[in-house]
Amino acid sequence: MARTLSARDLEILKKLAPELDDPLCPASGHEFFSILPPVANHFATDDQDFIERVKRLTPDELAYLAGLILNGSESVGCLPPESLILFVEYIADMISLETAEKIVTIYQVGASCEEECSG
């Protein structure tokens, strides 16, 4: 699922992680390839902090991010399970239950974090 983040993606990433001063993954030294996993795994202090960061997004930004997940551009495979649960609950409230269910299915049948990092 590796991709180059667009200018809009980087804006959203920086909104979710304002402390980000360099779009390189601290663990690998490579650029981030998605938005949500770095926020959940590198910047949020816990699952609640993760969802509070997600709540900073405008409805348009949230819909854009959900669209990226649905089209396979944005990864959810590396999200901690509790972060994913909070995220899909928020998606259900803000967008639709159908979209949330599709994201859960993508998470369940998708590649594991290890597979995504090596692929």
N, C-alpha and C positions, 0 to 999 in steps of 0.2 A: 504494500500500500504506500510505498515511498513516493513522495511528490515534492515538488518545489512549492513552498508557500507563496501565494500571491500577495500583493500589497494589502488587499483587504484581509487576508488571513493573518498577516503580521500585525495589522491594526487590532484585530480581535484578540490575538495572542497577547499583545502588549496591554490591552484593556483588562484581560483576565489576570495578567501577571505584570503589573506596572514596574515591578522590581527588575524585570528582564531588561538587561542593557546590551545583550548580545544574543542573536538567535541561534547560538550553538548549544547543543546538548552538553551539559557539564560532564556527563559520564562518558561520552564518546568523542566529543570535539567536533562532531558533525552537525550540520544544520538540522533543526527539527523538521520532521516530515508531516506532522499533524499538530493540531491545536490542543485538544483535550488531554491526551496522555502527559505531555510535559507539565501542564497546569496541575493535574492530579498527582503526578509522581515527583515533580521537582520543586514546585512553588507552593502549593497548598499545604498547610500544616496538618490537616486531617480532612476527612470526608465532608464535614460541615463547612470548613473553610473553602473547600472545592466548590460546593454548591452556592455558597455566598458569592464567590467570584463569578460563577455562571450567571447569577441573577443580576449582574452588572450589565449584561447584554441587553440591547434594545430588542423588541419583538422581531424586527427585521434581521438583526444579527443572529438571533437564536434560530429563526427559520432558515437562514442561510446555512448555519452550521448543521442543522438537522438534514437539510438537503444534501450537504456534502457526505454525511454519514450514509444516507439512503442511496446515493449514487456510487458509494464505495471509495470516495476520495478521502474521507476523514476516518481515522481509525478509532475504534472503541475497544479493541482487543486488549490493550494494555491498561485499561482503567481498572482500578480495584473494584471488586464487586459492589461494595457499599456505595462508592462514588457513582457507579453506573445506576444503581437503584434510585438514588437521589436525583440523578440527572433525568432518568426517564419519567419519574414522578413529576418533575418540573415540566418536561416536554408535554406530558399528558394534560397538565393544568393550563399551559400556555399555548400549545399548538393543537394537539388532539391525542386521544387515546390510541387511535390507529397508528399514528406516527411513532408513539412511544412503544407500541407492541412490535412494530417493524424493527426498531432499534434493538429491542431485547432479542429478537430473532437473529439479527445480524451478529450481535454479541455471542449468542449461544452457538451459532454454526460457523463463526469466523475463526480465523487463525489465532492461535495463542500468542501471547506477547513474545515469547521466544521465537516462534515461527516468523512473526512480522519483523523482528529485529534482524534475523538472519536472511530474510528473503529479499 
